[in-house]
Amino acid sequence: MLEDVGQRERGLSAPKSGRSQAFGSLPILRAHQAIKIMESESGRSEKLAGAASIWHNRCMSIQVINLRKLLKLMFLDSKALTAALRDDIREERDRDRGLVSGGGDFYGPFWRDAKDHVFANGDLQSLTKDRIESNDRRKNIYPELEKGFLLWWNERRRWTNAPFEPIDAPKTRYKIKDLDLTVKIDCVLAVQDGSGDDHYVYPYWFPEPPIGDEAGRLGLWVLCQALPQVSPSELRILDVIRGRTMALDRIPLKGDEIQTFSNHYRRISQRRQQLRDEYDR
């Protein structure tokens, strides 16, 4: 039997009979498999390209951001800011590609326990110990949070033995159109004391940087704008680890907050865009 010319050119012999004919179909099967693999790889490449395109064109993560995180970024030194923004960009890109899932809420469990402590629904020291035992990642930060919070709270408790009652805690998003920015306000500790006075405490729980007067003033300004239903005199920002609160009676507004805030945000936004462009090259 003569070899098929096409098969000879590919280095294959013509099928002979029986079992040989069955195996003679393998080149065809392999060809189909190769096509399917190519199509699969092509589809995967298109998906990755699509994800990259979405990542490139979507809004930056700092355009919709919690107030506490924004204050942190605004007052980090240059080196720490660059590192924080690089981490943020990598996490955003991996998330858009479906490569990693969310890391969970690290600080939220502590803050829920702190609220329980305020309303006598639990003991913060015991609750913190339980949290650390359930997750070893908390062993460094949670004791510092506990110490700072109790420093602040025990000082406040010295003024009254009356129980503190929970009231509606505001939660909102404040949009600043000129900056294309949405600031999220959440996790407010809202209490009424024994005298019937209301207090709204916004937590800042990051180890670094500490909240200074300028950061506190800008944060209070945002809270006043975002929560017009709350009297400014009732607003506080609590630097949890340091057990320090900021209020307008101690850090009054100057009238230049919108400009100062905008300058800080634009600096962060521009630096993030520079770093993001490096990933696109």
Disulfide bonds with the S-S distance in Angstrom:
none
